[in-house]
Amino acid sequence: MYKNTEHITEIVAFGADGEGIAKPDGFTVFVPGAVKGDIAKILIIKEKKNYGYGKLLEVIEPSPLRTEPRCEVFQKCGGCSMQGVEYSHQLEYKKNKVLDALVRIGGFSDAVIDSVTGSNPCYNYRNKAQFPVTVADGKVRAGFYAPHSHRVVVPEACSLQDERTNQVVNAVCDWATENGIDIYDEETCTGNLRRICMRIGKSEAVLVLVAKKSLPCTESLIDIIKEKFPFVKGIVININPDRTNNVYGDRDKVIYGVPHIIDNVGTIRYKVHYKSFYQVNPYTTKLLYEKALELANLDGEKTAFDLYCGTGSISLFLAQKAKKVIGIEIVEDAVKNARENAELNGITNAEFYCGAAEEVAPKLIREGEKADVVVLDPPRKGCDEKLLSAIAGMKPERIVYVSCDPATMARDAKYLCQNGYILKEAHMFDQFPMTSHVESAVVLCRANIERNIFSLTD
C-alpha cells in the first residue's frame, strides 16, 4: 500500500537511533537523515505491517533543530547519525531517551533526570578507531561500513576520531598502497589486510593492523611511524583468518613497542591493552567517574564491588574512598591491566578476579564476601538476572549502575526495585556526541535504609 510511494510530510519525532519519524496518513515511517521539525519529501522503501522505512529525498523546509554537518558522508557511513542536529538539541534528545526508558520500560513514572553533562569538544573526541579498508581509485583507503552492509564508505577524515588517529591511518593507507599490500575482500574472504585500528590516549597510542596472516614490508612501516608519529608506542599485527564479524582474532604479533597505552583519568593512571574496554570519550569520562564515586557515597570503611570492571578504571576511583574494592572482569588482558594499574598507582586495597560477573560474584558472595556498595557497568545487553538476584540477596546499601543502553539499564533497575531497592537519582552523560548513543548513571538505595532516613528527618 505504501511501498515505493512518495510523500511530502512533517518529521514529527526522533527514533531510537536518531532517525526522523514521519506519519503520512497516520502510517509510521522511520527516515534516516531526517530531523524532527523538517518538512520533507520521502520515499517509502520498505513496508511492514504497522510501520515502514523511508529514504529522505529532499528537505523542503529545514527544521530549526538542523545544523550543517561537518562530514560530507555522515549519512552514508552511519557512524554518526545526528551530525545534522544542533548539539544542544542532541542533548535534549538524549535526556528524553534516558527518561523515556526509565518511565516506559522501568515503570518509574515519577523519574527525573537530575543532571545533563555534554561533551566539550563534541568532535574529534574518540580515542578508539576500527577502520575496515578498501581500494578506491587505485589507493588503499580506510572508512566505515555503510549500514547493514560490508560496503566501505570512505570519508576524507573521520570527524569523530582524534585528529592524530586520522593522520596515522592515512599514513598507513599510503604505506599499504606503495607496497602493494593485498586488501581483504569480505565477500570472497580473499586478500590479507582487513582493518586499521588505533587506541590513543593523551600522549600515547598503539596501532593495530588486523590481517589474515603476517604482513610484508613491516620494517618500512615501523620506520614511517617512528619518524612521523613518535607518540605511537606500539604496532601490533592481529591475525584474524576467519570469516567472521569479530574485529580481532586470537593471535597477536607485536612488531614494535608494546600493545598498550598509558593514559590517565584525573589523577589515576591506566595501562590499557588495545583490546580492553576503556571509555571512548576522555573529556566526559572523568566527569562520569567522579559522579559514580559521588553516588557510591563511600567513607573509607565500606567495601565496593565493581562488576564488569574492565581495566579497573572505576575500581581505582572507588579505591580512593573505599576500605576495599573487588573488581570482576571476563577479559583476561583487562584483568591483568587492572592489577598492573593498581600497582602503577600504589593502590593496595583493590583486588581483581577474572571471569563472568554472573558466575564470579555469586561465588564470592557464597564464600562470605559482602559489599556495602555495588557498581555495575555492563555491556549493552545489561546484566544477567542471576547476577541481579545475587546482588539483591546480598543487600548492599547502594547500587550504582553505569550504562550505555538506557533500555537495558531501565529493565535491570526495575528488577532491583522489585527486590528491595528505590531509584534515587539519574544522570545523563554524552559520551558519544553526533550519535544517538548515550551514557547514564543511576543510583539505587535499599528501601528500608531510605525509609529509616525519612523517618529520622520527618
N, C-alpha and C positions, 0 to 999 in steps of 0.2 A: 504493500500500500504506500509506503513512504520511501523505500529504497530507490536511489537514482533520481530523486526529486530535489529541486532547488527551492529554497525559501529565503525570504528576507525577514529577519526576526531579531528580537532583542535577546541578548545574552543575559539571563536573569540571575545567575549564581555561578559560583566556582564549584567544581567537583573535588573529590578526594585527592586527585593527582594534579590539581591546579588548572585543569582544563575548564573551559567555559561550558555552561549548561544552557541550552535553548529549549523552548517548549512550543514549537509551532503546532497549532491546532491541539494543544494540550499534550502532545507526544514528546517525551523527554529525549533529548539528543545531547550527547557529550561531544564537544568540539575542541580538540587541542588547538592552542594558539589564540583562541577567543578569550576576551576579557569581560568580566561582569560589567554590564553597562554599555557594551558595544551594540550598535545596530549593524548587523552583518548579513551578507549573503552566504548561505551554507549549502553544501550538497550532502545529502544523507547517503552514506556509502555502505552502511550495514544496518540491518534491522533485526531486532529481537522481538519477543512477544510484547514487552512493555516499555522498551527503550531502544535507542539506536545510537550509532556513531556517525559523526559528520565531519566534513572537510571544510575548513574556512576558505571561501573563495574570495571574499572582499570585505573589508571593513568600510561600511558606508558612512557611519558616524562613530568616531572613536570614543571609547569610554573616558571619562575624566580620570579613571584609575590608570590609564595607559601611560607608558613612557617609552622612549626609544631604546631598544635593546642594544647592548654593546657588541654582541656576537652576531655575525651575519648568517650563521647556520643553526642558531639555537633551536628553532622549531623542527629542524630535520634530525638533529642528533639525539634529542630527547633527554639530554643530560641535565638541563636546567629549564624547566617548563615555564618558569614565571618571570623571565627576564623582561617581558613586555609589561609587567605590572610595577608601578611606582613602589619603592621599598616600604614606605610606611603602611601601604595597603597590603603588602605581603605579610607584614607583622600582624595586622588586624585579622587577615585570613587565617593565619596560623594560630593565633589566640583562639579564634572561634572554632578551629578544628579540634583543639585540645578540649575546649569547653563542651563542644557537641558530643565528643566521645564520652566524657565523664557523665553527661546527662543521659544520652541516648543508650549507651552500652553499659555504663556503670550504674545507672539509676540514681545518680546523685543530683536530684532535681534542684537543690539549692547551691550547687557548686559555683565557685567564682575562681577566676584566675588572679592570683594575688600579685603577680608581677610579670612584666614582659621585658625580656632582655634581647635587644637586637645586636647585630654584629657590626663592628667598625674595624676594618673595612668590610664591605659586603661583596667585593670582587677580589679575585686573586688571593683567596684565603686558604685554599685546600692544601694540606700537607701530604696528601696521598694521591697517586695517579696510577692508573692501569689502562694504558692505551693499546688497543689492538692496532696492528699495522697492515698496510695495503700498498699497492703500487698504483700511482696516479701520474699520468703523463711521463712515464718512464722513471719516476722517482719514488723512493720509499717514503711513505707519509704515515703519520700516526693520527688517530682520531677516535671516534666512538661509534659503537653500533647504533644504527637507526633503530627506533622502537620496533620490537617484535621481529628482528631480522639479524643477520650476520653481515649486513652491508655496512662498510665503514664510511662514515661521514667525516670529512677532514676540515677542521677549522684552521684559520691562519694561526691562531694561538688560542688555547682554551682560556676564557676569561675568568674561570673559577680557580684555576690552578695557580700556585705560586709562580711568579714570573721566572724565577730561576729554573723551575721544573720545565717550563716551555722551552727555555734556552738549551737545556741539556738534551731534551727529547729531540729537538731539531738537529742538534749536533750528531746524535746517534743515527737519525734518519739519513743525514748526509754521509756518514761513515758507511752505513749499510748500502746506500746507493753506489758509492765509489768502489766498494769492494764486492759488489755483485752478490750480496747476501740473499739467499733464497727465502722468499716470504711465504709463510704458511697460508694455505687456502682452506677455509672452513668447510666448504662443500666437498672437496675431494680428499681432504686430510693429507695433502701433499705439501711439500715445502718445509721450512725449518723455523725461522723467526716468527713468533706468534704475537708477543706483546713487549712493550717497553714500559716498565713500571718504576716509580720513584716513591721513596719515603723521605721527606725533608723536614728538618727542624729549623730552629732559629739560625744555627750556624753550621749544621752538618746535614749530609744527605747520603743515601745509599741508592745506587742504580741497579735495577734488576732487569735482565733480558730473559724472557720466557721463550724456550725453544724446544723443538722435538728432540734434538741431540746437540752435541757440542758445536760451537760456532767457530768458523775460521777467522783469521785476521784480528784476533782479540788484542794482540800486543799493540797494534796501532790504535785501537780504541782506548786502551789504557793510557797511552801517551797523550791522546787528544784530551781525555777527561782530566788527567793530572795537570796538563798545561793550562787549559781554559777554565776548569771548574775545580779549583783546589778544595772547595767545601765538600765535594763528593769524597767520602771516606771509604767507600767500598763499591765494588762491582761484583754482582753475582749472576751466574748463568743458572737459571732454574730449568730443570729438564722436565717437560710435560709432553710425553709422546702419545697420550690417549685422546681419543675422540670424545671430548667432554666439555662441559661449560665451566668446569672448575678453572680458575685462573692459573693456579700454581700446581705443579707436580710435587712429588715426594723427594726428589734429589736436587741438591744444590752443589754448584761448583763455584767457590769464591775465587775469582781470578785476580782480585786486587783488594787489599784492605780488609774490611770487616763487614758482616751482613747486618749491621745495626747502626743506629744513630744514638748520640747522647743529646737529650733535649731537657728543657725544664718547664714546669708549670709552677709559677710563683717561685718559692724557694726550694721546691723539691726537684731533684734531678732524676732523669729517667734514661735507662738504657732500653731502647726499643728495637727489637728484631723486626725486620721488614714484614714478616707475616703476622706480627702480633697486633691485636686490637689497640688502637690509640685514637682518641677523638680527632676528627679531621680538621677542626677549626680551632687553632690555638688562641684566637682572640676572644672567644667566648668560653673556652674550656676552663680557664682559671676562674671565671665568674660562676660557672656551673659547679665546680668542685668546692668553691668557697660556700656556695649555697647548700650543697649536700652536707658539708661539715657543720654549718649552722643548724640545719634541720635535724642533724643527728643529736644535737644537744648533749655532747659529751663533756665530762667534768674531771677526767683524769682517773676515775675509779670504775669506769664502765668498760665492758668487753663488747666489741663490734664484730659482726660477720660482714665481709664484703664478698658477695656472691657474683660470679661472672667477673672476676676482678682484673682480667687481662694482665698487663704488666705491673699491676699494683698501683695504678695511677690514683684511684680514690683511696685505696687502703692506706697509702703513705700519708695522704692528707688527714685521714682519720687518726692515724697513729700519733699525730701531734697532740691530740687531746684525749686519747683513749688509754685505758690501762693495758689492753691487749687487742690486737686486730687479727682475725683469721680470714685469709683470702682463699677463695676456691676458683679454679680456672681449668678448663678442659685442654687448652693448647699448651703442650709441654714446653715449647720455646718461651711462651709468655710467662709461665711459672718460673722458669729459670731466670728470665729477666727480672721478675718481681723480687726474687730472692737477692739477685745482684743489686737491684735498686735500693732495697732496704740497707744493704751493706754500704752502697755508694753514699747514702745519706746518713749513715751512722744510726739507723733506726733499729732497735733491738726488740721492740715489742710487737712485731708483725711476723706472722708465720703463714706459709702458703702451702696449699695442697693441690695436687694435680688430679683432675677427674671431673666428671659431670656433676654440676651443683646438686642436681636432684638425687644423685647417689651418695655423694660425699657428705653433704650437710646433714641428712637424716642419720647417717652412720655416726658422725661426730656427736650429734645430739643424743643418740642412744648410749654413746660412751661417756656421757656426762658433761660435754661442753655446753655452755649456756651463754647466749648473747643477750645483752641489755638492748642493743640496737642492731638491726639488720639493714644493710644497704643492698639493694638489688639493681643491677644494671644489665639486664638480659639482652640477647639479640632480638630482632624484630618479632619473632614468634612468641615472645613473652616467656613466662615461667611454666614449668611443668606443675600440674596440680599436686603431684606427690610432694614437691618441694614446698609449695604454699601451705599444704597441710602440716608438714613438719614444722615450718616456721610458726604457724598459728598455734600449734601444740606446745611449742617452746615458750610462748607468751612473752616475747621481748616487749619492752616499753614502747619502742618506736620502730617503724619500718619506713625507710627512705627508699623510694622507688624512682630510679632514673630511667627514662625510656626514649627511644627514637620512634616508637609507634604508639600513638595515643589510644588506638583501639585495643591493643592487647594490654596496655597499661590499665585502661579502664576496666577491662574484663577481670584482670588479676586483682585490682583494688576492690572490685565488687565481691570477689570470693573472700578476700581477707576481712572485709567489713561484714560479711555474713558469718564470720568466725571470730568475732570479738574485737574488731577494730573500728575506728572512726576516721574518716578523711578530714584532715585539719587544714592543709594548705596545698595549693597547686601553683606551680611556677612554670613559665614558658621561656625557653632559650632558643634563639635562632642559630643553630649550629650549621645550617645549610641554606644560606641566602640564595635566591634565584631559583630554588627548587621548591617543591611542595612539601618537603620533609621538615620535621620539627622535633626538637628535643623538649622533654618536660621532666619536671621533678615534683613529686608529691610526697607528703609525709602522712603516715597513718599512725595513730596513737591507740594504745589499748583502751578499750571503752571504760573499764572500771576505774582506771587511773584518771581519765578525763572527768568522770563523774565525781571522784574524790576532790579533784581540783575545783570543780564548780561548787561543790558543797562548802569548801573552805572559803571561797570568795563571795558566796551569796550573802 
